[in-house]
Amino acid sequence: MVSELERIVRLASTKGLHAELASKIVALAGKYDADVQIKYENQIINAKSVLGLISLAIPYGENLEIIATGTDAEKAVEEIRKLLSKEV
């Protein structure tokens, strides 16, 4: 069953969305059968693009939205939410 899920998350990394964290997001997004995007302010970026994620320049404590569509949307959003909600 294809589903769509959106979650707002506060970025817990005191370094903001940095390269190492972006690569972890890409690895997680790639594990699931879902199209995953990260929305920050008015920009929406494919969560499978390291450079795209870094270009968002999301600072510590900011809210972002995880949007996923596909059979594994719920799993993908939950795993990425856990990653972004902890100190990295």
Beta strands, then each sheet from edge to edge (+ up, - down):
strand 1: 3-10
strand 2: 35-40
strand 3: 43-46
strand 4: 63-70
sheet 1: 1+ 4- 2+ 3-
end
